[in-house]
């Protein structure tokens, strides 16, 4: 068990294999503190039903949201087989929650109305904290839903100037069944939005450590619904992608995807469109939306560690001393760190900057669903 007693937030991670024992550690860490809400990110190895039941039984007094992960971020940095809990003290936070079920049947206009009602309710409830407040929204969504783009855009549009940041739930690298924690249950095909208001500075950010090469890859045959690309430049997708990325022998696998991610230009900037798998028929399955006519370029890495130092320096400039950063770090970033043997160095930076959260199947920042980013919400001390 690791607890950050230095801050007003209740932040704890546990490796107890029994969910009952794990929740017991969380309850002990909270003690007599009154919380406005909480976030919980857990390894997919835990029994979700048992964990949810125990959380509902022992932590019923405040809204609690969360999800399963593809790895956790704790006081150790990169972690696994653990549960991370972040408690927001009621004397400096207000938290209001809205969730969506049946994402396949999501209706845009109804979603906008619901988010606007949430924002109005949250603003009213936050008045108890005073006049000078900071606002942000946390967003969690089923990472296998294939609905992230639509819901992300809808929610951010309805939120207006309030910045939304979040992540897609994972289940390690199994890609079988993820869970979003809401209303005391881990559910699939769901998303949740939490409006946060605080007297503490809040700053949402998003960053990646890749730059595009020159050669173009045009998607010439794709199944947008399934996120599968069959052809690039009118050639088998995996073969052409490997050629342009410079693969000379070896496997086209997760390590290769993490090191050479496709990038697309949108809104004047380049964003990663990460590949999830290469398929037996020569096609590629992506983590995010992809369609015919999209122009991609292979990304190449810049100095990740130096880049991270600059990112957190800017974050500290925005909020002052960092209490914690709720982090949403793509699982492909973790894969890349392992392959480059810099996991320890990355973990040390995360630990020093008090980053806690989880490894995702995708990250949301403002109206965009991204891949291979570190996105987060920094909370000032």
Secondary structure, DSSP 8 states (H G I E B T S, - for coil): -EE-TTSSSEEEEE--SSHHHHHHHHHHHHTT--EEEEEEEEETTS-HHHHHHHHHHH--SSEEEEEEESSEEETTEEE-S-EEEEEEETTTEEEEEEEE--GGG--HHHHHHHHHHHHHHHHHHHGGG-SS-EEEEEEEE-TTSS-HHHHHHHHHHHHTTS-EEEEE---TT--S---EEETTEEESS-EEEEEEEESS-EEEEEE--EEEEEEEEEEEEEETTTTEEEEETTEEHHHHHHHHHT--SS--SHHHHHHS-EEEEETTEEEE--EEEE-TTS-EEESS---TT-EEEEEEE--HHHHHHHHHHHHHHHHSSEEEEEEEEEHHHHHHHHHHT-HHHHHHHHHHTTEEEEEES-EEETTEEEBS-EEEEEEE-
